[in-house]
């Protein structure tokens, strides 16, 4: 039953798609991106438990995850545009339901990390971000040029805020980083809402360029499947790794 509910949240952005309307190129890119995301997250987890050692350089620890997440979030904005164009009158309700479901699962992640890895508790990770952005997207999506301006301003503000720390934590979700803050996953609204709004703004152009591209056979089928079910993959990939390690006798906690 839980897995069924998770899958119902999956691909929230294109929840209004009919199967024949899916954009294969977008599913394909999402599939490749989610593979990189899983591999990177696994490396961080294994490093945390001292099972492997990964490089501490800027490229691997910062630029790689930022690039992976940016692609994923930008595509979510593109698909939000697609959903809006298909059935404008339903998008607010659909995104509200989707937001509530994602909020529930994000709170489970917070509780799990608080219990098992309290020093790096996830208070506002990528799932929390998608939950909150679900309530905001229907407000912004109607104003095309505003999405470009707001998106750029949010990203520029995020560049500034990421180098600052503050003596309070109640605006953590917004992008104001508290002193001595440590977490496994952090995606505040500033700048990441800006990335999703840019996806909304460029949605029409990207759809026009990609909707006729088709992929058949080979690895493309696997990547399209993973892209179609990217949120399910994201939600279960870490629990699967933990269960695998425990099953093979690794003492993690």
KAVEN-V58334 format. One record per residue. RES is the residue in three letters. OMEGA is omega in whole degrees, -180 to 180 (none if undefined). D_LAST is the distance of its C-alpha to the last C-alpha in Angstrom with 1 decimal. Layout:
((RES	OMEGA	D_LAST) (RES	OMEGA	D_LAST))
This chain:
((UNK	180	28.3) (UNK	180	25.3) (UNK	178	25.7) (UNK	179	29.4) (UNK	178	28.8) (UNK	-179	26.6) (UNK	179	29.3) (UNK	177	31.9) (UNK	-173	30.4) (UNK	-179	30.3) (UNK	-179	32.9) (UNK	-175	33.8) (UNK	-177	36.2) (UNK	-178	38.4) (UNK	-180	38.2) (UNK	178	42.0) (UNK	157	42.4) (UNK	-176	44.3) (UNK	-177	42.9) (UNK	-178	46.1) (UNK	-177	45.7) (UNK	179	42.4) (UNK	-172	42.6) (UNK	-178	41.4) (UNK	-180	41.1) (UNK	176	38.7) (UNK	-179	36.5) (UNK	-180	36.7) (UNK	177	35.6) (UNK	180	32.8) (UNK	177	31.6) (UNK	-178	31.6) (UNK	-178	29.9) (UNK	175	27.0) (UNK	178	26.5) (UNK	180	26.2) (UNK	-180	23.9) (UNK	-179	21.5) (UNK	179	21.7) (UNK	-180	21.2) (UNK	177	18.1) (UNK	-180	16.6) (UNK	179	17.5) (UNK	180	15.9) (UNK	-180	12.5) (UNK	176	12.8) (UNK	180	14.0) (UNK	-180	11.2) (UNK	176	8.7) (UNK	178	11.8) (UNK	174	13.0) (UNK	174	16.3) (UNK	179	18.4) (UNK	-177	20.4) (UNK	180	23.5) (UNK	-176	23.5) (UNK	-176	27.0) (UNK	-177	28.4) (UNK	-176	29.4) (UNK	-174	26.0) (UNK	-174	23.8) (UNK	-174	26.5) (UNK	-179	29.5) (UNK	180	27.8) (UNK	177	25.5) (UNK	-180	28.4) (UNK	180	30.8) (UNK	-178	28.7) (UNK	-179	28.1) (UNK	178	31.8) (UNK	-178	33.1) (UNK	-177	31.0) (UNK	178	32.0) (UNK	179	35.6) (UNK	176	36.1) (UNK	176	34.9) (UNK	177	37.7) (UNK	-178	40.1) (UNK	173	39.3) (UNK	176	39.6) (UNK	180	43.2) (UNK	180	43.8) (UNK	-179	42.8) (UNK	-179	45.0) (UNK	-178	48.0) (UNK	-177	47.8) (UNK	-175	47.6) (UNK	-173	47.9) (UNK	-176	48.4) (UNK	-169	45.1) (UNK	-179	42.7) (UNK	-180	42.0) (UNK	-179	41.1) (UNK	-178	39.0) (UNK	177	37.0) (UNK	179	36.6) (UNK	179	35.2) (UNK	179	32.9) (UNK	180	31.7) (UNK	178	30.9) (UNK	180	28.9) (UNK	177	26.9) (UNK	178	26.4) (UNK	-179	24.9) (UNK	178	22.4) (UNK	177	21.6) (UNK	175	20.9) (UNK	178	18.4) (UNK	177	16.6) (UNK	-180	16.9) (UNK	-179	15.5) (UNK	-179	12.5) (UNK	178	11.7) (UNK	-179	12.7) (UNK	-170	10.3) (UNK	179	7.0) (UNK	-172	8.5) (UNK	-180	11.4) (UNK	-178	12.9) (UNK	-179	13.7) (UNK	178	14.6) (UNK	179	17.1) (UNK	-180	20.2) (UNK	179	22.8) (UNK	-175	21.8) (UNK	179	24.1) (UNK	175	24.0) (UNK	179	24.9) (UNK	-180	27.6) (UNK	178	29.1) (UNK	-178	29.1) (UNK	-179	31.1) (UNK	177	33.2) (UNK	180	34.3) (UNK	-176	36.2) (UNK	-176	37.8) (UNK	-180	38.9) (UNK	179	41.7) (UNK	-176	43.1) (UNK	-165	43.3) (UNK	-179	44.1) (UNK	-172	47.7) (UNK	-169	48.6) (UNK	-177	48.6) (UNK	178	49.6) (UNK	-180	47.5) (UNK	177	44.4) (UNK	-178	45.3) (UNK	-180	46.1) (UNK	180	43.2) (UNK	-180	40.8) (UNK	179	42.0) (UNK	179	42.0) (UNK	180	38.4) (UNK	178	37.3) (UNK	177	39.4) (UNK	179	38.1) (UNK	177	34.5) (UNK	178	35.4) (UNK	-174	36.6) (UNK	-176	33.8) (UNK	179	31.0) (UNK	-178	32.4) (UNK	171	32.6) (UNK	-174	30.4) (UNK	-177	31.4) (UNK	178	31.0) (UNK	-176	30.1) (UNK	-173	27.4) (UNK	175	29.4) (UNK	177	30.6) (UNK	-178	27.3) (UNK	-177	28.0) (UNK	180	31.3) (UNK	178	30.3) (UNK	-171	30.7) (UNK	178	27.6) (UNK	176	26.7) (UNK	178	26.5) (UNK	-179	23.1) (UNK	179	21.7) (UNK	-179	18.5) (UNK	177	17.2) (UNK	-171	16.1) (UNK	-177	19.3) (UNK	-180	22.5) (UNK	-179	25.8) (UNK	-179	28.3) (UNK	174	31.7) (UNK	18	33.3) (UNK	-163	33.7) (UNK	174	32.1) (UNK	177	34.6) (UNK	179	37.2) (UNK	-179	36.0) (UNK	178	36.1) (UNK	174	39.6) (UNK	175	40.8) (UNK	176	39.8) (UNK	-177	41.9) (UNK	-177	44.8) (UNK	-177	44.9) (UNK	-178	44.2) (UNK	-178	47.8) (UNK	-177	48.4) (UNK	179	45.3) (UNK	179	46.1) (UNK	-177	49.7) (UNK	-172	48.6) (UNK	-170	46.0) (UNK	-180	47.0) (UNK	180	49.3) (UNK	-179	47.0) (UNK	176	45.9) (UNK	-180	43.4) (UNK	172	43.9) (UNK	175	42.4) (UNK	-179	39.9) (UNK	-179	36.7) (UNK	179	38.2) (UNK	179	37.7) (UNK	-179	33.9) (UNK	178	33.6) (UNK	178	35.7) (UNK	179	33.6) (UNK	178	30.4) (UNK	179	32.3) (UNK	-177	33.6) (UNK	-173	30.2) (UNK	-179	28.3) (UNK	175	26.6) (UNK	178	25.4) (UNK	-179	23.9) (UNK	-175	22.2) (UNK	-173	20.7) (UNK	-170	19.3) (UNK	179	18.5) (UNK	175	14.9) (UNK	179	13.9) (UNK	179	15.8) (UNK	-180	13.9) (UNK	180	10.4) (UNK	179	12.3) (UNK	-179	14.1) (UNK	179	11.3) (UNK	-180	9.7) (UNK	-179	13.4) (UNK	169	14.1) (UNK	178	11.8) (UNK	178	9.3) (UNK	-173	6.0) (UNK	-172	3.8) (UNK	none	0.0))
